[in-house]
Amino acid sequence: MSNHPALARRLGTFDASLIGLGSMIGAGVFAAFTPAAAAAGSGLLIGLVVAAFVAFCNATSSAQLAARYPTSGGTYVYGRERLGPWSGFLAGWGFVIGKTASAAAMAMTFAAYAAPQGWERPVAIAAVVLLTAVNYHGVTRTAGLTRVLVVAVLGALAIAVAAVWGGSGPDMGNIVGEGLLAHGWYGVLQSAGLLFFAFAGYARIATMGEEVRDPRRTIPRAITIALGITIVIYAVIAFSLLAVLGPSGVAGTPTPLAGAVAAGSMAWVAPVVRIGAAVASLGALLALIAGLGRTSLAMAREHDLPPWLAAVHPKYKVPHRAEIALAVVVCLVITVADLRGAIGFSSFGVLLYYLVANVAAYTQPKEDRRYPKFLQVAGAVACVGLVLTLPPLSVGLGVLMFAVGIMYRLLRLRRNRTKP
C-alpha cells in the first residue's frame, strides 16, 4: 500500500475524540431510542447496558488493532492483516453497506427535526450534498466543523435535560412502566442491537488512522474518551425520556426528546431541542461521510472496490472520488428507506464488522496486546447474538447484501485469473 498517495496526519487526541463523539451522539439520542422502546419498553435500559458493554469490548479491540495498523480502512485492514483477504473484505463490505444506511438514517433524522412537512427527503438529500462538499475540502475542515457541532449539541442536551427535570413532567414510576422484562429477553436483546447503532461512532477514529498524529497513543485514548462520555450522556437521556413519556410514549414518536420537553411546563425550550437534534444529526452525518470515504479508499487500493475510488485529491488530500460516489448512493437510499429499517440494516452490517475486529484482535501477539483476550471473546459472541435478535427484515436484507458483495468479489477474482 506504500505506492499509493498518503493522507495527511493532522488530527490530535482532542480532534479525534470530537469526531468519535460527534459520530455517536447524533445517532443515539435522536434516533435509536424510539425503535428500542418499541422492542423492549422500559427494558431498553437493560438493552442500553448490554449495548454499552458490547461497544466497550469492540472499542478495546479496535484500539488495540489501530495502534498496530494506523492506516485508513479500520477493520477492513485489520481483517486482511490478521485473518486474510476474505475476512477483511467481509468486514469492509459490512462497514460500507451498514454505514451507508447509517448516513441515510442521520440525514433523515436531521430532516425530521428541521424540514417542513413533506420536504423531509429533499432536505435530507441536500444535507448529504452539503456535508460531502465540506469533507471534500480536507479533514481539518471536517474536524473544525465537528467541534462547533459537538459544542452546540451538548448545550442543547443540557438545556433539554434541565427542562425535563425542572418542569412538572417527570414521574419516576414511568421509568419502570410495566416492568423491565415486560417484553421478554428477546425484546431486550433486540433493543440492544438497535441501540448498538448509536455507539458505533468510535470506529470513525480507527478508520481515519492514516490522518491521526502519533496513532499508537492517540487512537486508543480518543476511542476511550469518546465512548466513555457517550455512555454517560445516553444513560441520562434514557432515564429522562422514560420519566416523562413512559415506554409507550418514547416508542410512539420519532422525536422523543423534543416530545419530552414539550410535555412539561417548560415547553418553550422545545425549539432549542429541535435545533440541537438537527445539529447533532449533521455532526454524525459529517463523520459518517468521512469514515465511509476512508474505508472505501482502503478497499479500492486492494481492488475490493473499483480501483478508481482509490484516488486522493492532490490539494485537499482526501479520497474525493470515494466520498462523491458514496454520497450518491446515500441519496438514493434516502429516496426509498424509512428510519427504523435503516437503523436495523445498519446494525446488521456494523455488528458483523466488529465480529471480524474482535476475532482479529484475539489473534494479536503478546507484544501488541493491550487488553485481555476475554474481552475479544465476549465481544465476538455478543455481536453474533445481537445480529440474531435484529428485526427479521433487517437480517434478510443484510444477508442479501452480503451475498451481493461475495458474488462481486468472486467475479473479480475469477476475471483476474483469466487475464492473459
N, C-alpha and C positions, 0 to 999 in steps of 0.2 A: 504493500500500500504506500510505500515511501515515494513512488514515482508520481503520485497524484498531487495536485496542488493542495497545500495545507491551509487550514483555517487559522485565524489569529487568536492567540491566547491573551484575552483581555479581561476575563472575569475573576474577581476575588471571592472570598468567602461570603461577604455581605451580599454582593450582587447575585451569586449563585443561590444563596439561601432565599433571597427575594423571588427569584424565578420559580423555585420549587414551591414557595409559599403562595405565590400568585397563581400557580397552576392548580393547587388543591382547593383553596378557599372558595373560589368562584364555583367550582363543580359541586362541592358538598353542601354548603349552606343553602344554596339557592336552587338546587336541582334534585338531589338524591333523597332527601327526607320524605318527599311525597310518595314515591313508589315503595320506599322502605316501610312507611307506615301502613300502606295498603297491604303489604305482605305480612307484617308481623304485629301491627298495632303498637302498643307500648313495648312489646318485645324488641322493637328496634333499638332500645337501649342496650340489650344484650348483643344484638347484631352489631352495634357500633363498637362494643368492646372486642368482639371477635374480629371485625374488620381491621381495627387498630392493631391487634396482635399480629394478624397476617401481614399487614403493611409493615410492621416493625421487623418481622422475620425477613420479608422481602427486601426491606431497606438495608439491613445489615449485609445481605448477600450482594446487593447492588453496590454498596460502598466498598466491600472487600474486593469485588471484581474490578470496579472502576479505578481503584488505587493501583491495580496491577496493569490494567489496559486502558490508559487515559486517552482514548481516541473517540471520534464520533461513531455513533451506532449503538451504544449501550449493549443490551443482552444479545443483539444480533452478533456483535463482535465477540462477546464472551462465549456464546454458544459455539461459534466456529473455532475459537482458540482452545476451548476445554473439551468439547464434545464432538466436534466435527461439523462439516458444512451443512448437513441436513438439519441438525439441531439449531444451528444459527439461523438458517433460512426460516424455519418454523417460528422461531422467536421474533425475527424481524417482520415476517408476514403478519403474525398476530398483533404486533405493535402497530403496524401501518393500518390494518383494517380496523383495529379497535380504537385507535386514536383518531382516525378519520371520523368514526362515529362520535367520539367524544367532542371533536371540534364542531361537528354539526349540532350536537346537543348544547354546547355552550353558546353557539350563535343563536339557537332557538330560545335558550333561556334569556339571553340578552334582549331578544325581540319581544318575549313575553312581558317583560317589565317596561320596555322603552318604546315599543311601537304602537301606533293606533290600531284598533281592532280591524282585522282584515289585511293589515300590512305587515304581519309578522314575518312571513317568508322573504319578501323583498328586503326588509330591513336586516334580517339575518344574513342574507347574501351580501348586502352592502358592507356589513361589519367584517366579513371574511375578506373581501377585496381590500378594504382599508388597512387591516392589520397585516395582510400579506405584503402590502406596499411598505409598511413600517419595517417588517423583518427583512425585506429586500435590501434596505439601505444600511444594514450592518447590525451585529449583535449588541454593540454598545448602545444603540438606539433602542433595541429591544429591552435591555436591562434598565435604561433610563426611564422609559415609559412604564415598565413594571414597577419601579419604585413609587411613582406617582399613583398608580392604580392600587397597590397594596395599602399605602397610607390612607387613601380615600375609603377603601373597603373596610379596613379596621375601624376607622372613625364611624362609618355608618353602622357597623355591627355594634359598636359600643353604645351608640345612641339608641339602637333598636332594643338591646338588652335592658338598658336603663328605662326605656319607655314601657317595656313589658312588665318589669318587676316594680316599677314605680307607679303604675296605674292600678286600676281596680280589677284587672282581668285574671291574674294568676290564681289557680286553685290547685294546691298540692295534690289533692285527690285525683285530679285529671291525669297526673303523670303515670300512675299505675293503671288507671282505667279498669278494664275487666280483668286485668292480670297480665304479667309479663309473658306468660306462656299460653294466653288465650287462643292464639293462632297456631300453637304447636311448635315443635322444634324445627320442622321443615320451613315454616314461615319465618322463624328467627334466622335460620341459616340463609334463606333467600334474601332477607333484608341485609344480612352481612355481605352477600355477594353484590347486591346493588349499592350498598354504602361503600364497598371497596372502590368503586368507581371514583369516589370522592377523595381517596387517599393516593391515587396513582401519580400525582404530580411530581413527587420526588424523583421519578425516573427521568424527568426532563433534565435534571442536573447531570446524571450519568450520560445521557445521550449527547450532551454538549461537552463531553470530557476533553475534546480537542481544543476548546476555547477557554479552558479554565487554567489560571496560573497555579503552579505548584499543586498539580492534581492529586498526588498521593496524600496530601494533607487537607486540601480544600474540599474535595468531593465528599469524603466521609463526614467531615464536620458540617458541611452545608446540608446534606441529607438529614442528619440527625436533628439539626436545629429546626429545619423546615417542618419535619414530621412531628416533632415534639410540640411546637407551637400550634400546629393544626389540630392535633388531638384535643388539646385543652379547649380550643375555640369550638370545635364540634360538640364536645360534651356540654358546654354552657348553652349553646343554641338548642340542642336536642331537648334538654330539660325545660328551657324557656318555651319552646313550641308546644310541648305536651302540656305544660302547666296552663296555658291559655286556651289552646284549641282542642286538646284531648286527641287521642289517636285517630278517631274518625275525622276530626276537623283537619288534621295535618294531611291525611290521605285524600281529602276531598278538594284540595286547592292546589293549583300549580305554583302559587306564590305564597307559601305558608308563613314566611317571616313577615311579609307585609300584612297578611291577614291577622297574625297575632298582635301586631301593633295596632291595627285598625280596630280590633275587638276591645281594646282597653280605653281608658279615659284620656289617653294621650294620642288620639288618632291623628292629630295634626302632624305627627312625626312620620306617618306612613309614606309621604312622598320622598322623604330623605332615604328611607329604606329601599324604595324602588330604585332610586338613583344609585344607591350603594350596590344593589343587586345587579344592575346593568353594568356598572363599572367592574364588579368582581367577575362577571362573566366575560367581559372583554379581556381582563387580565389572564384568565385561564385560556381563552382562545388564542391570545398572543403567544403564550408559552407553548401551547399545543402545536401551533403552526411551526414554531422554531424547532421543536423536538421531532416532528414528523419529517421536516426537511433534512435533519441530520441523519436520522436512521435511513431514510431513502437514499441519501448520499452514500452511506456505507454499503448498502445493498447494491447500489448501482456500480460502485467500484469493483465489486466481486461478480458483476453481471447477473445478480439475482433479481435485479430490476433493469430496465433498459439502460445501457451504458451512458446514453446522452444525458441522463439525470445526474451524473457524477460531476458535472461542470461546476466550478467555483468562480463566482464573479471576480474579474481581475481587480476591481476597485474596492468593492464592499466586502469581499472575502466571505460570501455566504453561498449556499447551494441554491442559486436563484431558480434554475430550471425545475428542480425538485419541488421547491415551495410553490411555484406557479402551477405546476401540474396537479399537486395535491389540493391547492385552493379550488381548482376547477372541479375536482372530484367531490370535495366537501360541499360546494354549492349545489351539485347535482343531488347529493344525499338530502340536503335541506328541502329540496322540492318534493320529496316523496316520503320522508321519515316523520315519525312522531317522537316526542321526547322520551317516553318510557322505553320504547323499543330501541332507541339509540343508546340509552344508558345500559340496558341489558346486553345488547350486542357488544358494546364497548367492554363491559366487564368480562365477557367470554374471551375476547381476544387478549386482553391485558393479563388475565389470570394465567392463561397458557404461556404468555411471555415470561411471567415471573416463575412459573414452574421450571422453565429452562434455566432461568437465573439461579434458582436455588440448587438445582442439580449441578450446574456448572461450578458454583461456589463450593459445593461439597467436595469436588474433585481437586480443589487447590491444595498445593503442598503446604507444609507447616510454616515455611518462611513467609508465605503470602497470607497466612490466616490471621484474621483479626477478631473473629467471633467463633464460639463453639459450634461444632457440627450439628448439634441437636436443633439449633435454630433453623438451619437449612432443611433438615428433615421435616420439622414441624411446618415450615413454610410451604414445602412441596406438597405434603399431604393436604394441608388446608386449601391450597389452590385447586387441587383436584376436587375436593369435597364441595367447595363453593361453586365451581363450574356446574356440578351435577344438580345443584339446587336452583339455578337460574331459571327464569321463565322458559318453558319449552320452545316457544317461537325463537327466542334469542339463541338457544342452544342449536336449534335446527339451522338457522341462518348462519351461525358461526361455523358449524360443520361443513355447510355448503361452500362457504368462502374459503375455508382451509383446503377443501378438495380442489377448488379452482386454482389456488396457489400451488398445490402439489403438482397438478397437471401442467401448469405453466413451467415449473422448474424441470419436470421430466422431459417436456418437449424441447426446452432449451438445451438440456444436456444431450439429448438424442441428436439434435441438429448440429451441435458442436462435434460430436463423434463422427458424423457423416461428412464433415467438411474435408476437402482434399488437403 
